[in-house]
Amino acid sequence: MYQLTATIDSDRDVAYVFEASSDEEATMTAIGVVMDNAYADKSGPWAKGAVTLIDPNGNVLHTMDAK
C-alpha cells in the first residue's frame, strides 16, 4: 500500500492510502489526489503543505516542500 501525506503547521493529514502496480502508477495517482484536494481547499495542507508519497516498504518516493 502506498501512502500519501500532507503536512502543514506540524499537523499530519494521512488522507490517502492506495494500491498501485508500480511506483509510476502510484505517482500518477498521487498527482490526481493532490490536485483534487488542493483545488477543493486552497488554504489547506494539500495546497500549502508539504506532500510526501511513500511506497509499501516505507521509502519516500517523492516530496514537495510546503509553500
C-alpha positions, 0 to 999 in steps of 0.5 A: 500500500502506498501512502500519501501525506500532507503536512502543514503547521506540524499537523499530519493529514494521512488522507490517502492510502492506495494500491498501485502496480508500480511506483509510476502508477502510484505517482500518477495517482498521487498527482490526481489526489493532490490536485483534487484536494488542493483545488477543493481547499486552497488554504489547506495542507494539500495546497500549502503543505508539504506532500510526501508519497511513500511506497509499501516498504516505507521509502519516500518516493517523492516530496514537495516542500510546503509553500 
